[in-house]
């Protein structure tokens, strides 16, 4: 394969992996919204446990059938995977807390700081440098979010604390995921499997302690075939979403993965203007959203077309997106 062909292939996989992540992220929102609103399922946490269980089962069966390979469990695994399980749990808890305490506009603007934090952490922890146009586009996304929420400057100290901590956990999780992907023996599948394997037990214990587990198990909808279908679909989609994040992080920077998530969030708000009836229009908010999406699209253009962060990886080739989907078919 010529150098030019390899560069083109790497650029294509960067774009395909990002698009795959955006699609999975959007689709699971639709499925989860159906479960939690239409069926009124009482437990976010139990849904997360189901998604972790699906991840463990799917990867274990694939490993046993020799479809994929990753390191067997030994005493070195906790040290290799740390601190991802703690970051995942912190991300989950603070995300739920912030959602309940703040209005949607303020939640959205504060979550955009995840992008800025990711860029800072990636430059410090992974020693990654970013071109000036990329830095400017990231700052423009944050400014757009500030403009969008400027008409709703309600202050809730507890809510602000939850969401800003959630930003830190999300950014750190993305950066450390990128770092762990390069560790010998773990790889993409090892990171996914052992992260879910380590965190599922304390999550179940926390769910039982809070009474959340009992609410989920006594839910009347378990007698409905359609509800069970949607629940299992969410569990499988939870695994596919986590895989898509790993895939996107493998081919791109952690910052690009975060920006793709931001584009998806803004796209959801655009759709909410016409579907759902819960979007309250204001010119200030609309202007801010357009600044956000414009800056994010500029970032995407620079990233996927200029080759500013191109790296042809001499690493294992992950399975293609189509192959993953053929074998298998988050709240902010």
N, C-alpha and C positions, 0 to 999 in steps of 0.2 A: 504494500500500500504506500503510495507516494505521500510526501509530507503534506501537500495541499489537500489530498483526499482525507487524510487523517484529521487535519484541522477542520475541514468541513463537517466530518462526522462528529467531532467533538462539539462543534457549535450546534449541530442539529440535536444532539442528545441533551445539551444544556436547555434548549428551547422545549423539546418534547417532555423532559422530566418536569420542567416548570409548569407547562400546560397541564400535564397529568395531575400534578399536585393541586393546581387551581380547580380543576374539574372535581377531583375527589373531595376537596374541602367544601365546595359549594354543594355537592350532592348529599354529603352527610348532614349538612345543615337542614336540607329539605326533609330527610328521613327522621332526624332527631326532633325536628319541629312537629312532625306528624305524631310521633310517639308521646311527646311531652305536652302537647296542646290538644290535639284531636282526641287522643286516647287518655290524656290526663294522667300519664304515668308519674308516680310521686317521687322518683329518685334519680337524680343525675348520677349519683355515685354508683348505684347498682348498674346503670347503663355502662359506666366506665369499667366496672368489674367484668361485665359481659364482653366488652371489647378486648380487655387484657386476656381473658380466657380464650377467646377466639384466636388471638395472636399466638398464644402459647401452643394451643392444639394444632393449628395450621402449620406452624414452623416445626413442631416436634414430628408430626407425621411426615412432612417433607424431608426432614433430616433422616428419619428412619428408612424412608424409601429411597434414599441416596439422591433425591432430586436436588437438594442443596447441601452445603457443608458449612459448619461452624464449629468452633472449639467445644469439646465436652466440658462439663462443669468440673472445676477443681478449685483449690483454695486461692488461686490467682484471679479468678473471675471477679469477685467483689471489688478488688483493688482496681482492676481494669475498667469496670463499668462505672465506678464511683466518679463524680457525684450525680450522674444522670437520674437515678431513681429518686433522690431527694429533690432534685430540681423539678422532676415531673410531678411529684406530689405537691410541692409548693406552688407550682403553676396551676394545678387543678383547684386547690383550696382557695388561693387568693383570687383566681378568676371568678369563681362562684360568688365570693364575698363582694367583689367589686361590682358585679352585675346587679346585685340586689340593692346596693346603696346609692348608685348614681343614675342620673338620667342617661338616655342613649347618646345624646350629643357629647356630653362630658366624658362618658365612658370611651367613646370613639376617639376623641382628641387625646386623652391620656394614653390610650393604647398605641397611638402613633409614635410615642416616645420609645417604644420597643425597637423601632427601626434605627433611631439614633444610638441607642444603647448597644444594639448589635454591632453597628459599625465601630463604635469605640472599643467594645470587648474583642472584636475580631482583630482589630489593629494591635491591641495590647497582648492578647493571649496567643493568637495565631501568627502575629507579626505580619499581618496582611496590610498592604498599602492600597489606597484607592485614588483613582484619578480625580482631579478637581471637578470635572463635570458630574461625576457620580456623587461626590460630596454635596455639590450644589443642589442636585435633584433630591437628595435625601432631606436636606434642610427645607426645600420647597414643600415637600410632603408634610413635614411637621408644621410649617407655617400655614399651609392649607387647612390642616386639621384645627389649628388655633382659630382661624377665621370662621370655620364651619361651626365651632362651638361657642363663639364669642357672644352670641345672643342668649346663652344659657350658662352664666357664670355662677351657678349655685355652688356653695361650698359645703362639703361634707367631709370632715377630717378623716373619719373612719373609712369612707369610700375612697378618698384620694390615696390613703395609705395602702389599702388593699390593691388598687389598680396599679400604683407605681411599683409595689412589690411584685405584682404579676408581670409587669414589664421587665423587671430585673430577672425573674425566674425564666421568662420566655426567651429573652436574649441569651442568657447564660446557657439554657438548654440547647438552643440552636448552635451556639459556638462550640460547646463541648461535644455535641453530637458530631459535628464536623471533625473535631479533633479525634474522637474515639474511632471514627471510620478508618483512620489510618493505622490503628493499632493491630499488630500481628495477632492472628487467631480469631479476633472478633468479627470484623467485617460488618456488612450491612445486617445480615441475618442474626449474627451474634448480639449486636447492639439491641436489635428489636426484641429478641427472645429473652435475654437476661434482664433487660430493663423491666419488661412485663413480669417476668418470673419473680424478681426480687420485690417488686412493689405491690404485687397483688395481695399477699398475705396481710401486711399492715393496713391495706385499704379495706379488706374484708373485716378486719378487727375494728377499724374506725367506724365502718358502716354499722356493725352490730352494736357498738358502744353508743352511738347516737340514736339508735332506733330506726335508722334509715333502712337497714336490711329487712326488718320486720314489716315495714310499710310496703316495701317492694314485693316481698313474698306473699303478702295478704292481698295484693292487688287483684281486683275482680277480673281484669282483662285477660288473665292467663287462660281463661276458657275460650277466648276468641282466637280462631285460626288466623285471621288477618292481622291481629295484634302480634301474635307470635312470629308471623312472617316478617313484619316490620322490625320487631326486636332483633331477630336473627340477622336481618339485612343490615341493621345498624352495627351489630357486633362484627360482622364480616367487613363492612365498610370502615369500621374503626381500624381494623388491621390494614386494609388497603391504604387508608389515609396515612397511617404511620409509615407504611412502606414508601408511599409517594414522597413524604417529607424526607426520609432517608435518601431516596433516589435523587431528589432535587438538591439536597445538601451535598451528595456525592459528586455531582457534576457541576454544581455552582457553589458560590460562597454562601455562608450562613446569611449574609445580608440580602442576597438575591432571594433566598427562600422566604425571608421575612417580608420583603417588598411584594413578592407574589401574593402572600397572604393579605397584605394591605390592599392590593388591587382587587382581590376577591371581596373584601369587606365593603369597599366603596361600590363595587358592582352590585352587591346585595342591597345597598341603600338606594341605588338608582332604581333597581327593580321594585323596591318597596314603595317608591313614589307612585307606582301604577298598580301594584298588586299588594293586597294585604290591608290597606287602609290605615296603617298605624304611623305613617310618615307625616309629620307636620311641616308643611312647606314654609320656608322663609328665604328671602333673597340672599341673606348673609350666609346661611347654611349651604345653599345651592352654589354660591360662589366658591366657598371653601372646598366643597366636594370636587368642583371642576379643577381647582388648583391642585388638589391631591391627585386626581386621576391623571391630569396632564403631566405632572412631575413624575409620577410612577411610570407612565408610558415612555417618557424621555429616558428614564433610568433603564427601562427594558430595552429600548432601542440601542442605547449605548452598549449595554451588556451583551446583547445577542447579535449585534451587527458590526460593532467596531472592533470586537475582539480584545477589548481593554482588560478583560479578566480571563482571557483564553489560556487554558493550560491543557495540553494534550496529556491525559493521565496514562501512565504506563502501569495500569492497575487492572484488577480483574474486571471483565466485562459483565455488568449486571444484566439480568434477563430483560428483554425488551418489554416496553409497556404493554404491547398487544399480547405478548406471551403471558405476562402476569395476569392480565384481565381474562384471558381464555381459560386459565387454570383456576381462577377464583370465581368466573361467571359462566369538636370541638366542634363550644362556646368560645368566644374570642379570648 
